[in-house]
């Protein structure tokens, strides 16, 4: 008769061939004192994703993460590694430092300015410093001429109002997206999907520079995400009179659906929530425009009349 020397202690038995079930490491490693930091990081990630107009599903695929895990990161319920944050940053065309909360000792205005300066390429930063020095010495020249750029989310009316405004100002009307498509031989949605938004933003900047270098007078309809690249947006503000076309989220959504263009919200049951998040994330950047016009509940004729008045006022002041 055999005797078992090490009998199994009482308790539930694990199925053969299966390791003991363990909690995910992201849950185990979160401590109470780390929660505020993780919440702050998640907020930065969520705002940057929204500012770039990238859905959570698309960003998760680009970073080879699950959509559920990315949602946990944005909510501050996960403890992402440095490599995970680096993959998210690179997918958005940022550095890992950009996803870190700003130092608490700085007031909001200085934190925002520091963040913008950190995102500027070295060449653009040097040009900015040189431009500032030159302006202090001799006074800035009229670099904006009679160029008007319309800024805002898709559905704000940039194409419709831009074409009408250009006719009233006797200026050419140029849509940045269509110019990119002509130069690169593919729809912007395809370029965005195949090459990524980082490459697309580079095409966007090249196109903008080409337009302002060859047109003294023009009405330019920009892409809604042009503010995602600080260098391109700085060029826009420096070389054109920028007018932000605003509308309510409901009007934005209705107009986009009427156009049959549902790119940022395609197959997304939370389309309205995503649109509001994008608008909230971009509003501080859109707010840097030289003028603003609310198009909600107004006719095209009324908006065009007001745009002409705003444009002529901006020309007179420059």
ROMI-421492 format. One line per 4 residues: number of its first residue (from 0); their letters; for each residue x, y negated, z negated of C-alpha. Coordinates in nm, 2 decimals. Last residue first. Layout:
# ROMI-421492
NUM = a = X/Y/Z  ... $
//
This chain:
# ROMI-421492
317 = xxxx = -0.24/-9.44/4.16  -0.53/-9.63/4.01  -0.70/-9.71/4.34  -0.67/-9.35/4.46 $
313 = xxxx = -0.83/-9.22/4.14  -1.13/-9.46/4.17  -1.17/-9.36/4.54  -1.18/-8.99/4.44 $
309 = xxxx = -1.43/-9.05/4.16  -1.67/-9.25/4.38  -1.64/-8.99/4.66  -1.70/-8.71/4.41 $
305 = xxxx = -2.02/-8.88/4.28  -2.17/-8.90/4.63  -2.07/-8.54/4.69  -2.24/-8.43/4.37 $
301 = xxxx = -2.56/-8.62/4.45  -2.57/-8.47/4.80  -2.51/-8.12/4.68  -2.80/-8.15/4.43 $
297 = xxxx = -2.75/-8.14/4.06  -2.87/-7.89/3.80  -2.51/-7.80/3.70  -2.24/-7.98/3.90 $
293 = xxxx = -2.05/-8.14/3.60  -1.77/-8.35/3.74  -1.43/-8.40/3.58  -1.13/-8.63/3.64 $
289 = xxxx = -0.75/-8.62/3.62  -0.74/-8.25/3.54  -0.59/-8.14/3.20  -0.92/-8.00/3.09 $
285 = xxxx = -0.88/-7.72/3.34  -0.60/-7.60/3.12  -0.79/-7.62/2.79  -1.09/-7.46/2.97 $
281 = xxxx = -0.90/-7.16/3.10  -0.95/-6.93/2.80  -1.31/-7.04/2.74  -1.40/-7.00/3.11 $
277 = xxxx = -1.24/-6.65/3.13  -1.42/-6.54/2.81  -1.75/-6.68/2.95  -1.70/-6.48/3.27 $
273 = xxxx = -1.61/-6.17/3.08  -1.93/-6.20/2.87  -2.14/-6.25/3.18  -1.99/-5.94/3.35 $
269 = xxxx = -2.02/-5.71/3.05  -2.17/-5.43/3.26  -1.85/-5.44/3.48  -1.86/-5.26/3.82 $
265 = xxxx = -1.71/-5.58/3.98  -1.67/-5.87/3.73  -1.35/-6.03/3.86  -1.45/-5.96/4.22 $
261 = xxxx = -1.82/-6.03/4.24  -1.85/-6.22/4.57  -2.19/-6.18/4.73  -2.22/-6.55/4.76 $
257 = xxxx = -2.55/-6.55/4.58  -2.39/-6.34/4.31  -2.12/-6.60/4.26  -2.38/-6.88/4.26 $
253 = xxxx = -2.59/-6.71/3.99  -2.28/-6.63/3.78  -2.15/-6.98/3.78  -2.49/-7.13/3.72 $
249 = xxxx = -2.54/-6.90/3.41  -2.19/-6.99/3.28  -2.28/-7.36/3.30  -2.10/-7.57/3.56 $
245 = xxxx = -1.78/-7.77/3.58  -1.58/-7.90/3.88  -1.24/-8.02/3.76  -1.10/-8.30/3.98 $
241 = xxxx = -0.72/-8.30/4.04  -0.56/-8.59/4.23  -0.27/-8.42/4.40  0.11/-8.40/4.38 $
237 = xxxx = 0.19/-8.39/4.01  -0.12/-8.21/3.88  -0.09/-7.94/4.16  0.28/-7.90/4.11 $
233 = xxxx = 0.23/-7.85/3.73  -0.04/-7.59/3.81  0.21/-7.40/4.03  0.47/-7.41/3.76 $
229 = xxxx = 0.22/-7.31/3.48  0.10/-7.01/3.67  -0.24/-6.89/3.53  -0.38/-7.24/3.61 $
225 = xxxx = -0.43/-7.13/3.97  -0.68/-6.88/3.85  -0.99/-7.05/3.99  -0.84/-7.06/4.34 $
221 = xxxx = -0.79/-7.41/4.48  -1.01/-7.61/4.72  -0.79/-7.89/4.87  -0.92/-8.21/5.01 $
217 = xxxx = -0.65/-8.37/5.22  -0.45/-8.70/5.29  -0.08/-8.71/5.30  -0.07/-8.36/5.44 $
213 = xxxx = 0.25/-8.16/5.53  0.43/-8.14/5.20  0.11/-8.11/5.00  0.00/-7.81/5.21 $
209 = xxxx = 0.33/-7.63/5.21  0.38/-7.67/4.84  0.03/-7.52/4.79  0.10/-7.23/5.01 $
205 = xxxx = 0.43/-7.15/4.84  0.25/-7.17/4.50  -0.03/-6.94/4.60  0.21/-6.68/4.76 $
201 = xxxx = 0.39/-6.67/4.42  0.06/-6.64/4.24  -0.02/-6.34/4.46  0.31/-6.18/4.37 $
197 = xxxx = 0.23/-6.20/4.00  -0.13/-6.10/4.07  -0.04/-5.76/4.19  0.09/-5.65/4.53 $
193 = xxxx = -0.18/-5.41/4.64  -0.48/-5.53/4.44  -0.41/-5.91/4.47  -0.33/-5.88/4.83 $
189 = xxxx = -0.64/-5.68/4.89  -0.86/-5.93/4.70  -0.69/-6.22/4.89  -0.79/-6.07/5.22 $
185 = xxxx = -0.50/-5.96/5.44  -0.28/-6.11/5.71  -0.02/-6.28/5.49  -0.03/-6.64/5.64 $
181 = xxxx = -0.40/-6.63/5.73  -0.51/-6.48/5.39  -0.29/-6.73/5.20  -0.46/-7.02/5.40 $
177 = xxxx = -0.80/-6.87/5.31  -0.72/-6.86/4.94  -0.59/-7.22/4.94  -0.89/-7.37/5.10 $
173 = xxxx = -0.81/-7.68/5.31  -1.04/-7.96/5.42  -0.88/-8.22/5.65  -0.96/-8.58/5.56 $
169 = xxxx = -1.21/-8.83/5.69  -1.31/-8.91/5.33  -1.68/-8.83/5.38  -1.59/-8.52/5.58 $
165 = xxxx = -1.34/-8.41/5.32  -1.61/-8.45/5.05  -1.86/-8.23/5.24  -1.60/-7.95/5.28 $
161 = xxxx = -1.50/-7.98/4.92  -1.85/-7.98/4.79  -1.94/-7.65/4.96  -1.60/-7.48/4.90 $
157 = xxxx = -1.54/-7.60/4.54  -1.90/-7.55/4.43  -1.84/-7.42/4.07  -1.91/-7.06/4.17 $
153 = xxxx = -1.56/-6.94/4.13  -1.41/-7.12/3.83  -1.27/-7.47/3.86  -1.04/-7.71/4.03 $
149 = xxxx = -1.09/-7.93/4.33  -0.77/-8.09/4.46  -0.77/-8.44/4.62  -0.48/-8.57/4.83 $
145 = xxxx = -0.48/-8.94/4.91  -0.11/-9.01/4.80  -0.04/-8.78/4.50  0.33/-8.87/4.48 $
141 = xxxx = 0.28/-9.24/4.43  0.63/-9.32/4.31  0.71/-9.29/3.93  0.87/-9.60/3.77 $
137 = xxxx = 1.24/-9.68/3.81  1.42/-9.57/3.50  1.15/-9.40/3.29  1.01/-9.24/3.60 $
133 = xxxx = 1.35/-9.11/3.70  1.41/-8.95/3.36  1.07/-8.78/3.37  1.13/-8.65/3.72 $
129 = xxxx = 1.47/-8.52/3.61  1.32/-8.34/3.31  1.04/-8.19/3.52  1.29/-8.08/3.79 $
125 = xxxx = 1.50/-7.91/3.53  1.20/-7.73/3.39  1.10/-7.63/3.74  1.44/-7.48/3.81 $
121 = xxxx = 1.44/-7.30/3.48  1.10/-7.14/3.53  0.83/-7.28/3.31  0.66/-7.03/3.07 $
117 = xxxx = 0.85/-7.16/2.77  0.75/-7.52/2.85  0.39/-7.42/2.85  0.41/-7.25/2.52 $
113 = xxxx = 0.59/-7.54/2.36  0.32/-7.78/2.48  0.05/-7.56/2.34  0.22/-7.53/2.01 $
109 = xxxx = 0.28/-7.91/2.00  -0.09/-7.98/2.05  -0.20/-7.72/1.80  0.02/-7.85/1.51 $
105 = xxxx = 0.35/-7.67/1.45  0.41/-7.50/1.12  0.21/-7.20/1.21  0.47/-7.08/1.47 $
101 = xxxx = 0.29/-6.97/1.79  0.15/-6.62/1.79  0.35/-6.38/2.00  0.23/-6.28/2.35 $
97 = xxxx = 0.44/-6.54/2.52  0.75/-6.39/2.35  0.69/-6.08/2.56  0.75/-6.27/2.87 $
93 = xxxx = 0.47/-6.34/3.12  0.37/-6.23/3.47  0.05/-6.07/3.34  0.17/-5.71/3.41 $
89 = xxxx = 0.51/-5.81/3.26  0.34/-5.93/2.93  0.13/-5.61/2.90  0.43/-5.39/2.96 $
85 = xxxx = 0.64/-5.59/2.71  0.36/-5.57/2.45  0.36/-5.19/2.49  0.74/-5.17/2.47 $
81 = xxxx = 0.73/-5.38/2.15  0.49/-5.13/2.00  0.12/-5.20/1.96  -0.03/-5.18/1.61 $
77 = xxxx = -0.40/-5.13/1.68  -0.72/-5.28/1.53  -0.63/-5.64/1.62  -0.93/-5.67/1.84 $
73 = xxxx = -0.72/-5.71/2.15  -0.50/-5.41/2.06  -0.81/-5.20/2.00  -0.94/-5.30/2.34 $
69 = xxxx = -0.61/-5.20/2.50  -0.65/-4.86/2.32  -1.00/-4.81/2.47  -0.88/-4.91/2.82 $
65 = xxxx = -0.62/-4.64/2.80  -0.27/-4.75/2.87  -0.06/-4.72/3.19  0.02/-5.09/3.19 $
61 = xxxx = -0.13/-5.16/3.53  -0.43/-4.93/3.45  -0.49/-5.11/3.12  -0.48/-5.44/3.29 $
57 = xxxx = -0.73/-5.34/3.55  -0.97/-5.20/3.29  -0.94/-5.50/3.06  -1.03/-5.73/3.35 $
53 = xxxx = -0.78/-5.98/3.48  -0.88/-6.34/3.53  -0.54/-6.47/3.44  -0.69/-6.69/3.16 $
49 = xxxx = -0.89/-6.39/3.04  -0.58/-6.17/3.01  -0.40/-6.45/2.84  -0.69/-6.51/2.59 $
45 = xxxx = -0.72/-6.14/2.51  -0.34/-6.09/2.45  -0.33/-6.41/2.23  -0.63/-6.29/2.03 $
41 = xxxx = -0.48/-5.95/1.98  -0.15/-6.10/1.86  -0.34/-6.31/1.61  -0.54/-6.01/1.49 $
37 = xxxx = -0.22/-5.81/1.46  -0.06/-6.08/1.25  -0.36/-6.11/1.02  -0.38/-5.73/0.97 $
33 = xxxx = -0.01/-5.68/0.87  -0.06/-5.73/0.50  -0.34/-5.47/0.49  -0.11/-5.21/0.65 $
29 = xxxx = -0.14/-5.06/0.99  0.09/-4.76/1.04  -0.16/-4.48/1.00  -0.42/-4.62/1.24 $
25 = xxxx = -0.17/-4.67/1.53  -0.02/-4.33/1.45  -0.35/-4.16/1.54  -0.48/-3.95/1.24 $
21 = xxxx = -0.36/-3.59/1.24  -0.54/-3.26/1.32  -0.32/-2.96/1.22  -0.16/-2.80/1.52 $
17 = xxxx = -0.37/-2.55/1.72  -0.25/-2.20/1.82  -0.47/-2.02/1.58  -0.77/-2.22/1.45 $
13 = xxxx = -0.68/-2.40/1.11  -0.82/-2.24/0.80  -1.02/-2.45/0.55  -0.91/-2.42/0.19 $
9 = xxxx = -0.77/-2.17/-0.06  -0.39/-2.11/-0.06  -0.27/-1.84/0.18  -0.11/-1.55/-0.01 $
5 = xxxx = 0.27/-1.55/-0.03  0.38/-1.21/-0.16  0.12/-1.01/0.03  0.13/-0.65/-0.11 $
1 = xx = 0.15/-0.34/0.10  0.00/0.00/0.00 $
//
